[in-house]
Amino acid sequence: MKKLPAIAFIPAILLLFYSFDCFPNAQGEEALSPSITFSTNNPGSLDFIVYGDIRFTDPSDRRNTNPKVRQALVDRIAREKPELIVMTGDIVLTGDHADDWKVYEKESKPLHDAGIAIFPTIGNHDLRDTATRALPHFFQHFPQLKERRWYSVDAGPVFIIVLDSQSAESEGSEQGRWLLSQLDHLPPSADFVVVAFHHPSYTRSTADVLGNGHPARPEEQRLAQLLEDRAKRISQKMLVVNGHIHNYERYEHGGVMYVVSGGGGAKPVSVKRSPDDFYKEAGTTYHYVKFHVANHQLHAEMAKYEDVNGGAVWKLKDSFDLTNGK
C-alpha cells in the first residue's frame, strides 16, 4: 500500500492524550465496557456512513457553507438507509447559536425520519463561540451520548471509539486512560475498530493553501503513533476517520487506514495532492463515505457530489477493502 512519510517516533510513555476534567465520564468498570450497544439489522454485518463538516446554519449564508450541497447530501444519505452515521464534527456553524441547531433539526429531518442513528464527534465549530453555552445544545441533540464527550459504540462487527480532539491535552489524562482501557478490552465479536475524532492525524492540507489550510497538529500525530502501536497488538483491523479538512483524503500508515471525510457542505479547502496518494483529484470534493461490513470484510466507497445542469449527480471516486486477519 502507498504510505505517507513516517513521523518521528515518540515512545509511548511520553505520549500526551486529550483530557477534559470539567465533565464526568466513564470510571471503573464502565471504562472497560462500551458506552453504547447498537443492535445491527443482521448479526455479523453493518452498513454505516461517515461524513462531516456540514455547518448547518441560516441557508442565506453561502460563504461558510453550501446549503444546496448539504441538503443534497442529507437527502442522498437518507435514501442510502445506513444503520448509523458517524459525523466527523463541525455539525453546525456556531455551536452556541440556538438558531443553527434549529436549522440542523429541520434539514436533518430526513435522516431522523429514516430511523438512522447518528454518532457525532465534537468539532471546533460545535463549541463556538463559548463552549459552556455550546455543549448543552450539542448534548440536547444527541441524548444517547449522556453528556459524554468521548464514548464507544459496540455495533457487532464494528467497534467505534469516538474521541474529543477539542479537549485540552495533559499527560495521563482521563480520556487517554479511557482510550487505552477500551483498546485493551475490545469485544471478541468485533472485526474492525473505527476510531473517530475531528482533527486529522495525517493530511496534505497546509496553512498556506488560500489561508484556509489546516496542517496536522502534534497532538494528533502523537495519537497516531499510539494507535499504530496498538493496531499491531490487536486482532481487529483498525480504521481512523476524521474531518476538519473540507475535502477527502485517504492514507495508510503503520497498518492503519486513515480517511479524512470533511466534505459535508462547509466552505471547500484545497489539498496539495501527491502522485502516490490514494485519492489524487484536485479541487472541491463534497462527499460521503459508505461502508459495508460482512463476513470479516469491510468495503468502502466514496460518493462525490457534482452539480450537473443544476442537479445532483453522484460519482464513485474512491473505494477500498479491508480484511480482518483473525
C-alpha positions in Angstrom: 0.0 0.0 0.0 1.1 3.6 -0.6 2.1 5.3 2.6 2.8 8.8 3.9 6.3 9.5 5.2 6.7 8.4 8.8 6.5 11.0 11.5 9.3 10.9 14.2 8.9 8.1 16.6 7.8 9.1 20.1 8.0 6.5 22.9 4.5 5.6 24.2 5.3 6.7 27.7 5.8 10.2 26.5 2.5 10.4 24.6 0.1 13.1 25.6 -3.6 12.5 25.4 -6.7 14.7 25.3 -8.3 15.5 28.6 -11.4 17.3 29.8 -11.9 17.3 33.6 -14.9 19.6 33.9 -17.4 16.9 32.8 -17.8 13.4 34.3 -17.0 10.4 32.1 -16.5 6.7 32.4 -14.9 5.4 35.5 -14.1 2.0 36.9 -15.9 -1.0 35.3 -17.7 1.4 33.0 -14.4 2.4 31.4 -13.9 -1.3 30.4 -17.3 -1.6 28.7 -18.8 0.1 25.6 -20.7 3.3 26.3 -23.4 2.3 23.9 -24.6 -1.0 22.5 -26.1 -0.8 19.0 -28.2 -3.6 17.6 -27.4 -4.2 14.0 -30.1 -5.4 11.5 -28.2 -8.6 10.7 -25.8 -10.3 13.1 -22.2 -10.0 11.8 -22.9 -7.2 9.3 -23.2 -3.4 9.4 -23.9 -0.7 6.9 -22.8 2.8 8.0 -21.8 6.2 6.6 -19.1 8.6 7.6 -19.2 12.3 6.7 -18.8 15.7 8.4 -18.1 19.4 8.3 -21.6 20.3 7.3 -22.0 23.6 9.2 -25.8 23.7 9.4 -26.8 27.4 9.6 -29.1 30.0 8.0 -29.4 29.0 4.3 -28.8 32.6 3.3 -25.2 32.1 4.5 -23.4 30.8 1.4 -20.0 31.9 2.4 -19.3 29.5 5.2 -21.3 26.6 3.8 -23.3 25.5 0.8 -26.9 25.0 1.7 -27.8 23.2 -1.5 -25.0 20.7 -1.2 -25.6 19.9 2.5 -29.3 19.3 1.8 -28.5 17.1 -1.2 -26.1 15.1 1.0 -28.7 14.6 3.7 -31.4 13.5 1.2 -29.0 11.1 -0.6 -27.8 9.6 2.7 -31.3 9.1 3.9 -32.1 7.2 0.7 -29.0 5.0 1.3 -30.6 4.0 4.6 -27.4 3.1 6.5 -27.9 1.7 10.0 -25.8 4.5 11.5 -23.8 7.6 10.7 -20.5 8.7 12.2 -20.3 12.5 11.8 -16.8 13.8 11.9 -17.6 17.1 13.6 -18.5 20.7 12.8 -22.1 19.8 12.6 -23.3 23.4 12.9 -21.5 26.6 12.1 -21.7 28.1 15.6 -22.4 25.7 18.5 -23.8 28.3 20.9 -26.3 29.6 18.4 -29.7 28.0 19.0 -30.8 29.1 15.5 -28.1 27.0 13.9 -29.3 23.9 15.8 -32.9 24.7 14.6 -31.6 24.5 11.1 -29.9 21.2 11.9 -33.2 19.9 13.2 -35.1 21.0 10.0 -32.5 20.0 7.4 -31.5 16.6 9.0 -35.1 15.5 9.4 -34.9 13.0 6.6 -32.2 11.2 8.5 -34.2 11.0 11.7 -37.4 10.0 9.7 -35.4 7.2 8.2 -34.5 5.9 11.7 -30.8 6.4 11.2 -28.7 6.5 14.4 -26.2 9.4 14.5 -22.9 9.2 16.5 -21.0 12.6 16.3 -17.6 13.8 17.2 -17.2 17.3 18.6 -15.7 19.7 16.1 -14.3 23.2 16.8 -17.3 24.9 15.3 -19.6 22.8 17.6 -18.0 24.6 20.5 -18.1 28.2 19.1 -18.3 30.8 20.4 -18.5 29.7 24.0 -18.1 26.1 24.9 -20.0 26.3 28.1 -23.1 27.6 26.1 -22.5 25.3 23.1 -22.1 22.0 24.8 -25.7 21.9 26.2 -27.0 22.4 22.6 -24.8 19.5 21.4 -25.9 17.1 24.1 -29.5 18.1 23.8 -29.5 17.0 20.2 -27.6 13.7 20.9 -29.1 12.5 24.2 -27.8 8.9 23.6 -24.3 10.3 24.5 -25.4 11.0 28.1 -23.1 14.1 28.1 -20.1 12.0 27.2 -17.5 13.9 25.2 -15.8 10.7 24.3 -17.6 7.3 24.1 -17.7 3.9 22.3 -20.3 2.0 20.4 -20.4 -1.8 20.2 -22.0 -2.3 16.8 -21.5 -6.0 16.2 -18.6 -6.5 13.8 -17.5 -2.9 14.2 -16.4 -1.3 17.5 -16.5 2.5 17.2 -14.3 4.7 19.5 -15.1 8.4 19.4 -12.6 10.8 20.9 -12.8 14.5 21.6 -9.9 16.4 19.9 -11.2 19.7 21.2 -10.2 18.8 24.8 -7.0 20.3 26.3 -4.1 17.9 26.5 -2.4 16.6 29.5 -0.2 13.6 30.3 -2.1 10.6 31.5 -5.5 12.2 31.2 -8.8 10.6 31.8 -9.6 10.4 28.1 -6.2 8.8 27.5 -6.6 6.2 30.2 -10.1 5.5 28.9 -8.9 5.0 25.4 -6.3 2.5 26.5 -8.8 0.6 28.5 -11.1 0.4 25.5 -8.4 -0.9 23.3 -7.4 -3.4 25.9 -11.0 -4.8 26.2 -12.3 -5.0 22.6 -15.3 -7.3 22.3 -14.4 -10.6 20.5 -17.4 -10.0 18.1 -15.7 -7.0 16.5 -13.8 -7.5 13.3 -12.9 -3.8 12.8 -12.2 -0.9 15.1 -13.2 2.6 13.8 -11.6 5.4 15.8 -13.2 8.8 15.0 -12.1 12.3 16.0 -12.4 15.7 14.4 -8.8 16.8 13.7 -6.8 14.5 11.4 -3.5 12.8 12.2 -2.5 12.9 8.5 -3.4 15.4 5.9 -1.8 17.1 2.9 -3.6 20.4 3.8 -1.1 23.2 4.7 -1.5 26.5 6.3 -0.6 28.4 3.1 -3.5 27.0 1.0 -5.5 30.1 0.3 -5.3 30.9 4.0 -7.8 28.0 4.7 -5.4 25.1 5.3 -5.1 23.0 8.5 -1.9 21.0 8.8 -1.9 18.0 11.2 -1.4 19.1 14.8 1.3 17.5 17.0 -1.4 16.1 19.3 -3.0 14.0 16.6 0.4 13.0 15.2 1.3 11.6 18.7 -2.1 9.9 18.9 -1.4 8.2 15.5 1.7 6.7 17.0 -0.3 5.2 19.8 -3.0 3.8 17.6 -0.5 2.3 15.1 1.4 0.7 18.0 -1.9 -0.8 19.4 -3.0 -1.9 15.9 -0.1 -4.3 15.9 -1.3 -5.9 19.1 -5.0 -6.5 18.4 -6.7 -9.0 16.1 -9.1 -6.4 14.8 -8.3 -4.2 11.7 -8.2 -0.5 12.6 -9.6 2.4 10.6 -9.4 6.1 11.6 -11.9 8.7 10.4 -11.5 12.4 10.7 -13.0 15.7 9.5 -11.8 19.3 9.8 -10.3 19.4 6.3 -13.2 20.3 4.0 -12.2 17.7 1.4 -11.5 14.0 1.1 -8.2 12.3 1.8 -7.1 8.7 2.3 -3.7 7.3 3.5 -2.3 4.1 5.1 0.3 4.3 7.7 1.6 1.7 10.3 -1.1 -0.8 9.3 -3.9 1.7 9.9 -6.1 3.2 7.2 -6.8 6.9 7.6 -9.8 8.6 6.0 -10.5 12.3 6.1 -14.1 13.0 5.3 -14.9 16.7 5.7 -16.9 17.3 2.5 -20.4 17.7 4.0 -21.0 21.2 2.8 -18.6 23.6 4.6 -16.5 26.0 2.5 -14.1 23.8 0.5 -10.4 23.6 1.4 -7.8 22.7 -1.2 -5.4 19.9 -0.6 -2.0 19.6 -2.2 -2.2 16.1 -3.7 0.8 13.9 -4.2 1.3 11.4 -7.0 1.3 8.5 -4.6 -1.9 9.5 -2.8 -4.8 7.0 -2.9 -7.0 9.9 -4.0 -5.5 12.4 -6.4 -8.3 14.6 -7.7 -7.8 18.4 -7.2 -10.5 20.8 -6.3 -13.7 20.6 -4.3 -14.9 17.2 -3.1 -18.3 17.3 -1.4 -19.0 13.7 -0.5 -19.9 10.9 1.9 -18.2 7.5 2.5 -20.4 4.4 2.6 -19.2 1.2 4.5 -20.5 -2.3 4.3 -19.1 -4.9 6.7 -19.9 -8.6 6.5 -18.0 -11.9 6.6 -15.0 -10.3 8.2 -14.7 -7.9 5.2 -15.1 -4.2 5.0 -15.8 -2.5 1.7 -15.8 1.4 1.5 -17.0 3.7 -1.3 -16.6 7.5 -1.5 -19.6 9.1 -3.4 -18.8 12.6 -4.7 -21.4 15.2 -5.3 -21.3 17.1 -8.6 -23.7 19.7 -9.9 -24.7 18.9 -13.5 -27.1 21.4 -15.1 -28.4 22.3 -11.6 -29.0 18.8 -10.5 -27.1 16.5 -8.1 -25.0 13.7 -9.7 -23.2 11.2 -7.6 -20.0 9.6 -8.8 -17.9 6.8 -7.2 -14.5 8.3 -6.9 -12.6 6.1 -4.4 -13.1 2.6 -2.9 -11.1 0.3 -0.8 -11.4 -3.1 1.0 -10.1 -4.2 4.4 -9.9 -7.7 5.7 -9.8 -8.8 9.3 -6.9 -11.1 9.8 -8.2 -13.1 12.7 
